[in-house]
Amino acid sequence: MAPMIDLYAREDLFPAGSDRKLAEELTLAVLRAEGVKAPGPFHLDNTAAYIHRLPPQAVHTAATGAARTVRVQVITPPSALSRDGQRQLVKEITEIVAKVGEDATLASRTWVLLTEAAEGGWGLAGTAFGKEEFAALAAKAAAARSK
């Protein structure tokens, strides 16, 4: 199974039409951090990125009711990221947000949350995936590639 990515930001922080670029770049960053060197259809078709553009008044801090912050949450299957992968991913996500947002100061206002699903806490097509189900899915994908 592949990760899920959610980016939350004010609707005016990123240029119009940049959602696809954000989704693609974030997806590839997550896959790199997981150690996927050559993503194929299995990875690319199953990694979802949700870009949530919010009205300015929907993003708050204690100092303002219209904060210019970005929140990115990545949910991965259990043990998908090593500690080095976590460091790499947070760095890359922050860089992508600042680059696509065309604002270097976004780096200091970008929060990245890495969440690992619990064993069996990842569901798709009516199946709660755990280590056993992930192993079977990977074996099936490998067998399909070898044909």
N, C-alpha and C positions, 0 to 999 in steps of 0.2 A: 504494500500500500504506500501511497505517496502522501506527502504532507499537505496540510491546509494552511493557507496564508490569508490573513485579514489585515488590511491597511485601513486605518480610520484617520481622516483629516478633514479640515475645513475644505469646502468645495472650491475655494479660491487659492489654495496653496500650490496646486499643480496646474500647469498649462492645460487648456482645453485640448482634448484628444490624446492625453498622455496616459490614460488608464491602461491601454494595451501594453505600452512600453514598460510601465511599472510592473504589471503582472508578469510579463516575460522575464524581465531582469530579476525580479524577486524569486521567481520559480527556479531559474538557473542557479542563482546564488544558493538557494536551499539545497538543491541537488548536488552542487559542488561540495557544500559543507557535509553532506551525508556520504561523500566519497564516490558519487556517481560520475564517472569520467566521460562517458558517452551516452547521454540520455536517449533512450529509444521511445517508441510509442507507449510502452508500459508506463514509463515515468511521466512523459509529457502529457499523456491523455488522462492521467489520474492525479496530477498535482493541480489543485484548484487555488486560484487567487481571487479574493473578493476585495474590490476597491470600494470603500464606503466613503462617499463624499457627503459631508454634513454641513448644514447651514452654520455660518459663523457663530451664532448664538448658542449652538449645541455643544461647543467645546469650551470648557471652563478650567481655570486654575483659581486658587485663592485670590490671586491678584486681579483677574479679569474674567469677564463673562464672554469673551471672544478670543480665546487663546489660540496662538499660532503654533500648536504642537502637532506631532504626528505619533500615532500608536500603531505598531506593527506586531501582530501576534502570529507566531508560527506553531502549529500543532503537529507533532511528529509521532510516529509509532514508537513504542518503547525501545530505548537504546539506539535510536537512529543516529544520534549525534554524539560524538566523542567530546571531551572538554575542549580540545583544539578546534573541533568543528563548530562548537558553540561560539568561541571567540571569533573565529573567521566569519561566521554568519552575522553576528551582531555588527561587526565592522563593515561588512559588505552591504548589509541592509541600510545602515546609516549613510554610507557613501552613495548608494543608489537614490535614496530619498533626496539628499541634497542636490545631486546631479540632475535628476529629472525635475525636481522642484525649482531648478535654476536659482538656488539660494543656499550658499555655503553655510549660512547661520542655522539652517534647519538641522544640521548635524547635532547641535547642542540642544535641540528641542525634539529629538526623535527618541521615543521609548520603544525598545524591542523586548517583547516577552516571548520566551521560549517555553513551550508547554509540551510535556511528554504525556501522551495518553497512557492511562493505566492498562495493565495486562487485561485484555479482553474489552477494553474501553474504546475500541475503534470499530465502528460498524459500517458496513456497506452491503447492499443487496440482501438485507435480512440476516447477515452473518456478523457476529461479534468477534472480531479478529484478535487473537492472541498469538503467542509465539508459534504454536502448532499450526494455526491457520495461515500465518504469514509464511512459514516454511513450505507448506503445501502449495501456496500461491506462487512462491518463487520457483519451486521445482516445476510447476506447470508452465510458467513463463519460459524457463530455461529449456524445457523440452520442446516448446513451440518454436523457439529460436533455432534449435538444432535441426529442425526438419527442412 
